[in-house]
Amino acid sequence: MPLASYCTAYKTWRDACELLAREDQQMVADDKANVLIRIARNSAAQMTTIGAQFGLTPHARLRLAGTMPPQQPGKFSGLIFPYDD
């Protein structure tokens, strides 16, 4: 379900951006452009929220189970087990 929601939000965002690009060339009423901008912003916010569940942001990747940030070797690493990385 979250993946389907993400895909729907992406399609809505993309459609709104494409319509905005077309409307910008035709210079139509500002009200329509404002609605499209609001739709694009809301869809982008939904994608960010849902995408965090899939680890699509650096911060969300750290919260996923089983992932650890890379650690730098300490000054004693390799003394007992020289091939231990």
HTML snippet that shows the backbone in 3Dmol.js (N, CA, C, O; Angstrom):
<script src="https://3Dmol.org/build/3Dmol-min.js"></script>
<div id="view" style="width:600px;height:400px;position:relative"></div>
<script>
const pdb = `
ATOM      1  N   MET A   1       0.806  -1.201   0.000  1.00  0.00           N
ATOM      2  CA  MET A   1       0.000   0.000   0.000  1.00  0.00           C
ATOM      3  C   MET A   1       0.856   1.275   0.000  1.00  0.00           C
ATOM      4  O   MET A   1       0.543   2.202  -0.748  1.00  0.00           O
ATOM      5  N   PRO A   2       1.921   1.359   0.808  1.00  0.00           N
ATOM      6  CA  PRO A   2       2.727   2.586   0.757  1.00  0.00           C
ATOM      7  C   PRO A   2       3.376   2.815  -0.605  1.00  0.00           C
ATOM      8  O   PRO A   2       3.502   3.956  -1.048  1.00  0.00           O
ATOM      9  N   LEU A   3       3.790   1.731  -1.273  1.00  0.00           N
ATOM     10  CA  LEU A   3       4.405   1.899  -2.583  1.00  0.00           C
ATOM     11  C   LEU A   3       3.392   2.433  -3.601  1.00  0.00           C
ATOM     12  O   LEU A   3       3.724   3.290  -4.420  1.00  0.00           O
ATOM     13  N   ALA A   4       2.174   1.931  -3.546  1.00  0.00           N
ATOM     14  CA  ALA A   4       1.123   2.426  -4.445  1.00  0.00           C
ATOM     15  C   ALA A   4       0.828   3.898  -4.155  1.00  0.00           C
ATOM     16  O   ALA A   4       0.623   4.681  -5.083  1.00  0.00           O
ATOM     17  N   SER A   5       0.804   4.277  -2.889  1.00  0.00           N
ATOM     18  CA  SER A   5       0.572   5.678  -2.520  1.00  0.00           C
ATOM     19  C   SER A   5       1.703   6.567  -3.022  1.00  0.00           C
ATOM     20  O   SER A   5       1.465   7.675  -3.504  1.00  0.00           O
ATOM     21  N   TYR A   6       2.939   6.074  -2.907  1.00  0.00           N
ATOM     22  CA  TYR A   6       4.085   6.836  -3.400  1.00  0.00           C
ATOM     23  C   TYR A   6       3.977   7.038  -4.913  1.00  0.00           C
ATOM     24  O   TYR A   6       4.195   8.140  -5.416  1.00  0.00           O
ATOM     25  N   CYS A   7       3.641   5.970  -5.629  1.00  0.00           N
ATOM     26  CA  CYS A   7       3.513   6.052  -7.093  1.00  0.00           C
ATOM     27  C   CYS A   7       2.407   7.026  -7.502  1.00  0.00           C
ATOM     28  O   CYS A   7       2.572   7.789  -8.454  1.00  0.00           O
ATOM     29  N   THR A   8       1.290   7.003  -6.789  1.00  0.00           N
ATOM     30  CA  THR A   8       0.186   7.921  -7.084  1.00  0.00           C
ATOM     31  C   THR A   8       0.603   9.365  -6.826  1.00  0.00           C
ATOM     32  O   THR A   8       0.304  10.252  -7.625  1.00  0.00           O
ATOM     33  N   ALA A   9       1.290   9.600  -5.718  1.00  0.00           N
ATOM     34  CA  ALA A   9       1.761  10.956  -5.407  1.00  0.00           C
ATOM     35  C   ALA A   9       2.760  11.429  -6.455  1.00  0.00           C
ATOM     36  O   ALA A   9       2.748  12.599  -6.838  1.00  0.00           O
ATOM     37  N   TYR A  10       3.629  10.528  -6.925  1.00  0.00           N
ATOM     38  CA  TYR A  10       4.600  10.894  -7.957  1.00  0.00           C
ATOM     39  C   TYR A  10       3.893  11.277  -9.255  1.00  0.00           C
ATOM     40  O   TYR A  10       4.239  12.275  -9.888  1.00  0.00           O
ATOM     41  N   LYS A  11       2.907  10.482  -9.645  1.00  0.00           N
ATOM     42  CA  LYS A  11       2.177  10.781 -10.888  1.00  0.00           C
ATOM     43  C   LYS A  11       1.454  12.116 -10.782  1.00  0.00           C
ATOM     44  O   LYS A  11       1.469  12.910 -11.723  1.00  0.00           O
ATOM     45  N   THR A  12       0.826  12.363  -9.650  1.00  0.00           N
ATOM     46  CA  THR A  12       0.129  13.633  -9.445  1.00  0.00           C
ATOM     47  C   THR A  12       1.114  14.795  -9.506  1.00  0.00           C
ATOM     48  O   THR A  12       0.838  15.817 -10.134  1.00  0.00           O
ATOM     49  N   TRP A  13       2.256  14.635  -8.855  1.00  0.00           N
ATOM     50  CA  TRP A  13       3.278  15.684  -8.853  1.00  0.00           C
ATOM     51  C   TRP A  13       3.784  15.948 -10.273  1.00  0.00           C
ATOM     52  O   TRP A  13       3.904  17.098 -10.696  1.00  0.00           O
ATOM     53  N   ARG A  14       4.077  14.877 -10.996  1.00  0.00           N
ATOM     54  CA  ARG A  14       4.596  15.025 -12.348  1.00  0.00           C
ATOM     55  C   ARG A  14       3.574  15.678 -13.276  1.00  0.00           C
ATOM     56  O   ARG A  14       3.920  16.563 -14.059  1.00  0.00           O
ATOM     57  N   ASP A  15       2.310  15.242 -13.188  1.00  0.00           N
ATOM     58  CA  ASP A  15       1.256  15.832 -14.019  1.00  0.00           C
ATOM     59  C   ASP A  15       1.098  17.320 -13.723  1.00  0.00           C
ATOM     60  O   ASP A  15       0.960  18.131 -14.639  1.00  0.00           O
ATOM     61  N   ALA A  16       1.118  17.671 -12.442  1.00  0.00           N
ATOM     62  CA  ALA A  16       0.975  19.084 -12.074  1.00  0.00           C
ATOM     63  C   ALA A  16       2.151  19.899 -12.598  1.00  0.00           C
ATOM     64  O   ALA A  16       1.963  21.019 -13.073  1.00  0.00           O
ATOM     65  N   CYS A  17       3.355  19.355 -12.519  1.00  0.00           N
ATOM     66  CA  CYS A  17       4.527  20.079 -13.021  1.00  0.00           C
ATOM     67  C   CYS A  17       4.474  20.244 -14.538  1.00  0.00           C
ATOM     68  O   CYS A  17       4.829  21.298 -15.065  1.00  0.00           O
ATOM     69  N   GLU A  18       4.031  19.205 -15.235  1.00  0.00           N
ATOM     70  CA  GLU A  18       3.915  19.313 -16.690  1.00  0.00           C
ATOM     71  C   GLU A  18       2.857  20.340 -17.092  1.00  0.00           C
ATOM     72  O   GLU A  18       3.070  21.123 -18.017  1.00  0.00           O
ATOM     73  N   LEU A  19       1.722  20.336 -16.399  1.00  0.00           N
ATOM     74  CA  LEU A  19       0.683  21.335 -16.690  1.00  0.00           C
ATOM     75  C   LEU A  19       1.176  22.741 -16.383  1.00  0.00           C
ATOM     76  O   LEU A  19       0.877  23.684 -17.115  1.00  0.00           O
ATOM     77  N   LEU A  20       1.927  22.880 -15.306  1.00  0.00           N
ATOM     78  CA  LEU A  20       2.487  24.195 -14.973  1.00  0.00           C
ATOM     79  C   LEU A  20       3.434  24.674 -16.066  1.00  0.00           C
ATOM     80  O   LEU A  20       3.431  25.854 -16.415  1.00  0.00           O
ATOM     81  N   ALA A  21       4.233  23.782 -16.602  1.00  0.00           N
ATOM     82  CA  ALA A  21       5.159  24.164 -17.663  1.00  0.00           C
ATOM     83  C   ALA A  21       4.388  24.613 -18.901  1.00  0.00           C
ATOM     84  O   ALA A  21       4.770  25.590 -19.545  1.00  0.00           O
ATOM     85  N   ARG A  22       3.316  23.917 -19.238  1.00  0.00           N
ATOM     86  CA  ARG A  22       2.500  24.312 -20.392  1.00  0.00           C
ATOM     87  C   ARG A  22       1.774  25.620 -20.138  1.00  0.00           C
ATOM     88  O   ARG A  22       1.714  26.491 -21.006  1.00  0.00           O
ATOM     89  N   GLU A  23       1.222  25.749 -18.932  1.00  0.00           N
ATOM     90  CA  GLU A  23       0.465  26.959 -18.594  1.00  0.00           C
ATOM     91  C   GLU A  23       1.373  28.175 -18.554  1.00  0.00           C
ATOM     92  O   GLU A  23       0.945  29.281 -18.886  1.00  0.00           O
ATOM     93  N   ASP A  24       2.613  27.984 -18.153  1.00  0.00           N
ATOM     94  CA  ASP A  24       3.548  29.094 -18.087  1.00  0.00           C
ATOM     95  C   ASP A  24       3.789  29.671 -19.477  1.00  0.00           C
ATOM     96  O   ASP A  24       3.941  30.882 -19.636  1.00  0.00           O
ATOM     97  N   GLN A  25       3.825  28.801 -20.481  1.00  0.00           N
ATOM     98  CA  GLN A  25       4.040  29.267 -21.847  1.00  0.00           C
ATOM     99  C   GLN A  25       2.816  30.000 -22.376  1.00  0.00           C
ATOM    100  O   GLN A  25       2.952  30.919 -23.183  1.00  0.00           O
ATOM    101  N   GLN A  26       1.628  29.611 -21.938  1.00  0.00           N
ATOM    102  CA  GLN A  26       0.407  30.212 -22.458  1.00  0.00           C
ATOM    103  C   GLN A  26      -0.037  31.419 -21.637  1.00  0.00           C
ATOM    104  O   GLN A  26      -0.926  32.161 -22.056  1.00  0.00           O
ATOM    105  N   MET A  27       0.571  31.618 -20.480  1.00  0.00           N
ATOM    106  CA  MET A  27       0.258  32.760 -19.612  1.00  0.00           C
ATOM    107  C   MET A  27      -1.235  32.854 -19.311  1.00  0.00           C
ATOM    108  O   MET A  27      -1.874  33.855 -19.637  1.00  0.00           O
ATOM    109  N   VAL A  28      -1.786  31.825 -18.698  1.00  0.00           N
ATOM    110  CA  VAL A  28      -3.206  31.825 -18.342  1.00  0.00           C
ATOM    111  C   VAL A  28      -3.406  32.400 -16.954  1.00  0.00           C
ATOM    112  O   VAL A  28      -2.481  32.940 -16.348  1.00  0.00           O
ATOM    113  N   ALA A  29      -4.615  32.277 -16.467  1.00  0.00           N
ATOM    114  CA  ALA A  29      -4.997  32.898 -15.191  1.00  0.00           C
ATOM    115  C   ALA A  29      -4.125  32.399 -14.040  1.00  0.00           C
ATOM    116  O   ALA A  29      -3.730  31.234 -14.002  1.00  0.00           O
ATOM    117  N   ASP A  30      -3.837  33.294 -13.113  1.00  0.00           N
ATOM    118  CA  ASP A  30      -3.009  32.969 -11.958  1.00  0.00           C
ATOM    119  C   ASP A  30      -3.675  31.966 -11.024  1.00  0.00           C
ATOM    120  O   ASP A  30      -2.985  31.198 -10.354  1.00  0.00           O
ATOM    121  N   ASP A  31      -5.012  31.960 -10.970  1.00  0.00           N
ATOM    122  CA  ASP A  31      -5.714  31.045 -10.074  1.00  0.00           C
ATOM    123  C   ASP A  31      -5.422  29.593 -10.417  1.00  0.00           C
ATOM    124  O   ASP A  31      -5.218  28.766  -9.529  1.00  0.00           O
ATOM    125  N   LYS A  32      -5.404  29.288 -11.702  1.00  0.00           N
ATOM    126  CA  LYS A  32      -5.131  27.916 -12.124  1.00  0.00           C
ATOM    127  C   LYS A  32      -3.696  27.535 -11.792  1.00  0.00           C
ATOM    128  O   LYS A  32      -3.442  26.411 -11.359  1.00  0.00           O
ATOM    129  N   ALA A  33      -2.756  28.451 -11.988  1.00  0.00           N
ATOM    130  CA  ALA A  33      -1.358  28.186 -11.671  1.00  0.00           C
ATOM    131  C   ALA A  33      -1.190  27.975 -10.169  1.00  0.00           C
ATOM    132  O   ALA A  33      -0.430  27.101  -9.753  1.00  0.00           O
ATOM    133  N   ASN A  34      -1.885  28.760  -9.352  1.00  0.00           N
ATOM    134  CA  ASN A  34      -1.784  28.605  -7.901  1.00  0.00           C
ATOM    135  C   ASN A  34      -2.290  27.235  -7.448  1.00  0.00           C
ATOM    136  O   ASN A  34      -1.706  26.620  -6.555  1.00  0.00           O
ATOM    137  N   VAL A  35      -3.360  26.764  -8.056  1.00  0.00           N
ATOM    138  CA  VAL A  35      -3.890  25.448  -7.710  1.00  0.00           C
ATOM    139  C   VAL A  35      -2.888  24.364  -8.100  1.00  0.00           C
ATOM    140  O   VAL A  35      -2.658  23.427  -7.336  1.00  0.00           O
ATOM    141  N   LEU A  36      -2.297  24.489  -9.277  1.00  0.00           N
ATOM    142  CA  LEU A  36      -1.312  23.505  -9.714  1.00  0.00           C
ATOM    143  C   LEU A  36      -0.078  23.511  -8.824  1.00  0.00           C
ATOM    144  O   LEU A  36       0.477  22.453  -8.524  1.00  0.00           O
ATOM    145  N   ILE A  37       0.351  24.681  -8.404  1.00  0.00           N
ATOM    146  CA  ILE A  37       1.502  24.777  -7.500  1.00  0.00           C
ATOM    147  C   ILE A  37       1.181  24.114  -6.170  1.00  0.00           C
ATOM    148  O   ILE A  37       2.016  23.397  -5.618  1.00  0.00           O
ATOM    149  N   ARG A  38      -0.010  24.345  -5.654  1.00  0.00           N
ATOM    150  CA  ARG A  38      -0.415  23.720  -4.391  1.00  0.00           C
ATOM    151  C   ARG A  38      -0.468  22.196  -4.520  1.00  0.00           C
ATOM    152  O   ARG A  38      -0.028  21.477  -3.622  1.00  0.00           O
ATOM    153  N   ILE A  39      -1.006  21.710  -5.636  1.00  0.00           N
ATOM    154  CA  ILE A  39      -1.073  20.266  -5.862  1.00  0.00           C
ATOM    155  C   ILE A  39       0.344  19.681  -5.940  1.00  0.00           C
ATOM    156  O   ILE A  39       0.618  18.633  -5.356  1.00  0.00           O
ATOM    157  N   ALA A  40       1.238  20.360  -6.659  1.00  0.00           N
ATOM    158  CA  ALA A  40       2.614  19.874  -6.789  1.00  0.00           C
ATOM    159  C   ALA A  40       3.309  19.853  -5.433  1.00  0.00           C
ATOM    160  O   ALA A  40       4.012  18.892  -5.120  1.00  0.00           O
ATOM    161  N   ARG A  41       3.129  20.883  -4.631  1.00  0.00           N
ATOM    162  CA  ARG A  41       3.760  20.930  -3.300  1.00  0.00           C
ATOM    163  C   ARG A  41       3.223  19.838  -2.384  1.00  0.00           C
ATOM    164  O   ARG A  41       3.991  19.178  -1.684  1.00  0.00           O
ATOM    165  N   ASN A  42       1.907  19.647  -2.388  1.00  0.00           N
ATOM    166  CA  ASN A  42       1.314  18.613  -1.535  1.00  0.00           C
ATOM    167  C   ASN A  42       1.785  17.225  -1.955  1.00  0.00           C
ATOM    168  O   ASN A  42       2.070  16.382  -1.104  1.00  0.00           O
ATOM    169  N   SER A  43       1.867  16.988  -3.248  1.00  0.00           N
ATOM    170  CA  SER A  43       2.326  15.686  -3.734  1.00  0.00           C
ATOM    171  C   SER A  43       3.793  15.461  -3.387  1.00  0.00           C
ATOM    172  O   SER A  43       4.178  14.351  -3.021  1.00  0.00           O
ATOM    173  N   ALA A  44       4.614  16.502  -3.497  1.00  0.00           N
ATOM    174  CA  ALA A  44       6.028  16.379  -3.143  1.00  0.00           C
ATOM    175  C   ALA A  44       6.179  16.082  -1.648  1.00  0.00           C
ATOM    176  O   ALA A  44       7.035  15.290  -1.253  1.00  0.00           O
ATOM    177  N   ALA A  45       5.355  16.713  -0.829  1.00  0.00           N
ATOM    178  CA  ALA A  45       5.404  16.448   0.613  1.00  0.00           C
ATOM    179  C   ALA A  45       4.991  15.009   0.913  1.00  0.00           C
ATOM    180  O   ALA A  45       5.589  14.353   1.766  1.00  0.00           O
ATOM    181  N   GLN A  46       3.973  14.520   0.213  1.00  0.00           N
ATOM    182  CA  GLN A  46       3.559  13.126   0.397  1.00  0.00           C
ATOM    183  C   GLN A  46       4.667  12.168  -0.020  1.00  0.00           C
ATOM    184  O   GLN A  46       4.915  11.171   0.658  1.00  0.00           O
ATOM    185  N   MET A  47       5.334  12.465  -1.130  1.00  0.00           N
ATOM    186  CA  MET A  47       6.421  11.595  -1.587  1.00  0.00           C
ATOM    187  C   MET A  47       7.560  11.574  -0.575  1.00  0.00           C
ATOM    188  O   MET A  47       8.166  10.526  -0.348  1.00  0.00           O
ATOM    189  N   THR A  48       7.854  12.713   0.033  1.00  0.00           N
ATOM    190  CA  THR A  48       8.914  12.769   1.037  1.00  0.00           C
ATOM    191  C   THR A  48       8.541  11.946   2.261  1.00  0.00           C
ATOM    192  O   THR A  48       9.365  11.199   2.788  1.00  0.00           O
ATOM    193  N   THR A  49       7.309  12.083   2.708  1.00  0.00           N
ATOM    194  CA  THR A  49       6.852  11.348   3.885  1.00  0.00           C
ATOM    195  C   THR A  49       6.831   9.844   3.629  1.00  0.00           C
ATOM    196  O   THR A  49       7.341   9.061   4.431  1.00  0.00           O
ATOM    197  N   ILE A  50       6.244   9.455   2.521  1.00  0.00           N
ATOM    198  CA  ILE A  50       6.146   8.027   2.208  1.00  0.00           C
ATOM    199  C   ILE A  50       7.522   7.461   1.861  1.00  0.00           C
ATOM    200  O   ILE A  50       7.847   6.338   2.247  1.00  0.00           O
ATOM    201  N   GLY A  51       8.322   8.226   1.142  1.00  0.00           N
ATOM    202  CA  GLY A  51       9.655   7.770   0.749  1.00  0.00           C
ATOM    203  C   GLY A  51      10.549   7.477   1.928  1.00  0.00           C
ATOM    204  O   GLY A  51      11.445   6.638   1.833  1.00  0.00           O
ATOM    205  N   ALA A  52      10.320   8.154   3.043  1.00  0.00           N
ATOM    206  CA  ALA A  52      11.118   7.890   4.245  1.00  0.00           C
ATOM    207  C   ALA A  52      10.908   6.463   4.745  1.00  0.00           C
ATOM    208  O   ALA A  52      11.808   5.877   5.345  1.00  0.00           O
ATOM    209  N   GLN A  53       9.731   5.905   4.502  1.00  0.00           N
ATOM    210  CA  GLN A  53       9.474   4.522   4.912  1.00  0.00           C
ATOM    211  C   GLN A  53      10.322   3.534   4.131  1.00  0.00           C
ATOM    212  O   GLN A  53      10.601   2.433   4.605  1.00  0.00           O
ATOM    213  N   PHE A  54      10.732   3.930   2.931  1.00  0.00           N
ATOM    214  CA  PHE A  54      11.538   3.065   2.082  1.00  0.00           C
ATOM    215  C   PHE A  54      13.024   3.398   2.147  1.00  0.00           C
ATOM    216  O   PHE A  54      13.826   2.804   1.426  1.00  0.00           O
ATOM    217  N   GLY A  55      13.394   4.343   3.004  1.00  0.00           N
ATOM    218  CA  GLY A  55      14.799   4.715   3.122  1.00  0.00           C
ATOM    219  C   GLY A  55      15.295   5.546   1.962  1.00  0.00           C
ATOM    220  O   GLY A  55      16.459   5.429   1.578  1.00  0.00           O
ATOM    221  N   LEU A  56      14.443   6.385   1.391  1.00  0.00           N
ATOM    222  CA  LEU A  56      14.823   7.187   0.236  1.00  0.00           C
ATOM    223  C   LEU A  56      15.511   8.498   0.594  1.00  0.00           C
ATOM    224  O   LEU A  56      15.884   9.264  -0.294  1.00  0.00           O
ATOM    225  N   THR A  57      15.683   8.761   1.877  1.00  0.00           N
ATOM    226  CA  THR A  57      16.434   9.927   2.311  1.00  0.00           C
ATOM    227  C   THR A  57      17.614   9.439   3.154  1.00  0.00           C
ATOM    228  O   THR A  57      17.533   8.365   3.751  1.00  0.00           O
ATOM    229  N   PRO A  58      18.695  10.194   3.215  1.00  0.00           N
ATOM    230  CA  PRO A  58      19.841   9.739   4.013  1.00  0.00           C
ATOM    231  C   PRO A  58      19.492   9.495   5.481  1.00  0.00           C
ATOM    232  O   PRO A  58      19.961   8.526   6.079  1.00  0.00           O
ATOM    233  N   HIS A  59      18.682  10.359   6.051  1.00  0.00           N
ATOM    234  CA  HIS A  59      18.300  10.194   7.454  1.00  0.00           C
ATOM    235  C   HIS A  59      17.464   8.931   7.652  1.00  0.00           C
ATOM    236  O   HIS A  59      17.644   8.210   8.633  1.00  0.00           O
ATOM    237  N   ALA A  60      16.560   8.670   6.730  1.00  0.00           N
ATOM    238  CA  ALA A  60      15.711   7.484   6.839  1.00  0.00           C
ATOM    239  C   ALA A  60      16.519   6.204   6.669  1.00  0.00           C
ATOM    240  O   ALA A  60      16.187   5.177   7.261  1.00  0.00           O
ATOM    241  N   ARG A  61      17.576   6.257   5.865  1.00  0.00           N
ATOM    242  CA  ARG A  61      18.421   5.064   5.678  1.00  0.00           C
ATOM    243  C   ARG A  61      19.071   4.639   6.979  1.00  0.00           C
ATOM    244  O   ARG A  61      19.250   3.446   7.224  1.00  0.00           O
ATOM    245  N   LEU A  62      19.425   5.598   7.813  1.00  0.00           N
ATOM    246  CA  LEU A  62      20.058   5.275   9.087  1.00  0.00           C
ATOM    247  C   LEU A  62      19.088   4.595  10.043  1.00  0.00           C
ATOM    248  O   LEU A  62      19.502   3.821  10.905  1.00  0.00           O
ATOM    249  N   ARG A  63      17.807   4.882   9.891  1.00  0.00           N
ATOM    250  CA  ARG A  63      16.803   4.296  10.782  1.00  0.00           C
ATOM    251  C   ARG A  63      16.357   2.908  10.356  1.00  0.00           C
ATOM    252  O   ARG A  63      15.701   2.209  11.128  1.00  0.00           O
ATOM    253  N   LEU A  64      16.701   2.495   9.137  1.00  0.00           N
ATOM    254  CA  LEU A  64      16.305   1.166   8.694  1.00  0.00           C
ATOM    255  C   LEU A  64      17.028   0.103   9.518  1.00  0.00           C
ATOM    256  O   LEU A  64      18.199   0.266   9.861  1.00  0.00           O
ATOM    257  N   ALA A  65      16.346  -0.954   9.823  1.00  0.00           N
ATOM    258  CA  ALA A  65      16.940  -2.024  10.626  1.00  0.00           C
ATOM    259  C   ALA A  65      18.087  -2.674   9.869  1.00  0.00           C
ATOM    260  O   ALA A  65      17.984  -2.953   8.675  1.00  0.00           O
ATOM    261  N   GLY A  66      19.159  -2.907  10.570  1.00  0.00           N
ATOM    262  CA  GLY A  66      20.289  -3.610   9.987  1.00  0.00           C
ATOM    263  C   GLY A  66      21.294  -2.726   9.289  1.00  0.00           C
ATOM    264  O   GLY A  66      22.309  -3.232   8.811  1.00  0.00           O
ATOM    265  N   THR A  67      21.065  -1.439   9.206  1.00  0.00           N
ATOM    266  CA  THR A  67      22.047  -0.577   8.561  1.00  0.00           C
ATOM    267  C   THR A  67      22.764   0.244   9.612  1.00  0.00           C
ATOM    268  O   THR A  67      22.147   0.816  10.510  1.00  0.00           O
ATOM    269  N   MET A  68      24.046   0.289   9.484  1.00  0.00           N
ATOM    270  CA  MET A  68      24.872   1.071  10.387  1.00  0.00           C
ATOM    271  C   MET A  68      25.715   2.030   9.554  1.00  0.00           C
ATOM    272  O   MET A  68      26.142   1.687   8.451  1.00  0.00           O
ATOM    273  N   PRO A  69      25.953   3.214  10.070  1.00  0.00           N
ATOM    274  CA  PRO A  69      26.829   4.124   9.341  1.00  0.00           C
ATOM    275  C   PRO A  69      28.259   3.565   9.336  1.00  0.00           C
ATOM    276  O   PRO A  69      28.652   2.882  10.282  1.00  0.00           O
ATOM    277  N   PRO A  70      29.028   3.841   8.301  1.00  0.00           N
ATOM    278  CA  PRO A  70      30.398   3.326   8.268  1.00  0.00           C
ATOM    279  C   PRO A  70      31.217   3.881   9.427  1.00  0.00           C
ATOM    280  O   PRO A  70      31.119   5.059   9.768  1.00  0.00           O
ATOM    281  N   GLN A  71      32.020   3.015  10.022  1.00  0.00           N
ATOM    282  CA  GLN A  71      32.843   3.423  11.160  1.00  0.00           C
ATOM    283  C   GLN A  71      34.299   3.472  10.736  1.00  0.00           C
ATOM    284  O   GLN A  71      34.759   2.642   9.952  1.00  0.00           O
ATOM    285  N   GLN A  72      35.011   4.440  11.256  1.00  0.00           N
ATOM    286  CA  GLN A  72      36.429   4.547  10.960  1.00  0.00           C
ATOM    287  C   GLN A  72      37.194   3.598  11.885  1.00  0.00           C
ATOM    288  O   GLN A  72      36.810   3.410  13.039  1.00  0.00           O
ATOM    289  N   PRO A  73      38.264   3.008  11.384  1.00  0.00           N
ATOM    290  CA  PRO A  73      39.019   2.087  12.223  1.00  0.00           C
ATOM    291  C   PRO A  73      39.680   2.814  13.394  1.00  0.00           C
ATOM    292  O   PRO A  73      40.144   3.946  13.265  1.00  0.00           O
ATOM    293  N   GLY A  74      39.709   2.130  14.536  1.00  0.00           N
ATOM    294  CA  GLY A  74      40.353   2.689  15.720  1.00  0.00           C
ATOM    295  C   GLY A  74      41.860   2.486  15.661  1.00  0.00           C
ATOM    296  O   GLY A  74      42.362   1.809  14.764  1.00  0.00           O
ATOM    297  N   LYS A  75      42.582   3.067  16.611  1.00  0.00           N
ATOM    298  CA  LYS A  75      44.041   2.974  16.564  1.00  0.00           C
ATOM    299  C   LYS A  75      44.545   1.574  16.912  1.00  0.00           C
ATOM    300  O   LYS A  75      45.693   1.251  16.607  1.00  0.00           O
ATOM    301  N   PHE A  76      43.710   0.726  17.548  1.00  0.00           N
ATOM    302  CA  PHE A  76      44.114  -0.629  17.890  1.00  0.00           C
ATOM    303  C   PHE A  76      43.558  -1.685  16.937  1.00  0.00           C
ATOM    304  O   PHE A  76      43.836  -2.872  17.110  1.00  0.00           O
ATOM    305  N   SER A  77      42.794  -1.283  15.954  1.00  0.00           N
ATOM    306  CA  SER A  77      42.238  -2.277  15.039  1.00  0.00           C
ATOM    307  C   SER A  77      43.363  -2.865  14.188  1.00  0.00           C
ATOM    308  O   SER A  77      44.226  -2.143  13.689  1.00  0.00           O
ATOM    309  N   GLY A  78      43.337  -4.172  14.034  1.00  0.00           N
ATOM    310  CA  GLY A  78      44.341  -4.852  13.239  1.00  0.00           C
ATOM    311  C   GLY A  78      45.517  -5.377  14.038  1.00  0.00           C
ATOM    312  O   GLY A  78      46.363  -6.072  13.476  1.00  0.00           O
ATOM    313  N   LEU A  79      45.608  -5.069  15.347  1.00  0.00           N
ATOM    314  CA  LEU A  79      46.723  -5.567  16.135  1.00  0.00           C
ATOM    315  C   LEU A  79      46.589  -7.063  16.439  1.00  0.00           C
ATOM    316  O   LEU A  79      47.558  -7.812  16.307  1.00  0.00           O
ATOM    317  N   ILE A  80      45.404  -7.494  16.841  1.00  0.00           N
ATOM    318  CA  ILE A  80      45.201  -8.899  17.183  1.00  0.00           C
ATOM    319  C   ILE A  80      44.851  -9.700  15.941  1.00  0.00           C
ATOM    320  O   ILE A  80      45.426 -10.762  15.701  1.00  0.00           O
ATOM    321  N   PHE A  81      43.926  -9.205  15.161  1.00  0.00           N
ATOM    322  CA  PHE A  81      43.524  -9.853  13.919  1.00  0.00           C
ATOM    323  C   PHE A  81      43.912  -8.904  12.779  1.00  0.00           C
ATOM    324  O   PHE A  81      43.146  -8.000  12.442  1.00  0.00           O
ATOM    325  N   PRO A  82      45.080  -9.100  12.193  1.00  0.00           N
ATOM    326  CA  PRO A  82      45.579  -8.132  11.213  1.00  0.00           C
ATOM    327  C   PRO A  82      44.721  -7.991   9.964  1.00  0.00           C
ATOM    328  O   PRO A  82      44.799  -6.968   9.284  1.00  0.00           O
ATOM    329  N   TYR A  83      43.901  -8.993   9.644  1.00  0.00           N
ATOM    330  CA  TYR A  83      43.087  -8.897   8.440  1.00  0.00           C
ATOM    331  C   TYR A  83      41.630  -8.575   8.771  1.00  0.00           C
ATOM    332  O   TYR A  83      40.756  -8.702   7.913  1.00  0.00           O
ATOM    333  N   ASP A  84      41.372  -8.167   9.985  1.00  0.00           N
ATOM    334  CA  ASP A  84      40.024  -7.821  10.415  1.00  0.00           C
ATOM    335  C   ASP A  84      39.701  -6.413   9.949  1.00  0.00           C
ATOM    336  O   ASP A  84      40.390  -5.462  10.317  1.00  0.00           O
ATOM    337  N   ASP A  85      38.664  -6.274   9.148  1.00  0.00           N
ATOM    338  CA  ASP A  85      38.270  -4.950   8.653  1.00  0.00           C
ATOM    339  C   ASP A  85      37.069  -4.478   9.384  1.00  0.00           C
ATOM    340  O   ASP A  85      36.575  -3.382   9.117  1.00  0.00           O
TER     341      ASP A  85
END
`;
const viewer = $3Dmol.createViewer("view");
viewer.addModel(pdb, "pdb");
viewer.setStyle({}, {cartoon: {color: "spectrum"}});
viewer.zoomTo();
viewer.render();
</script>
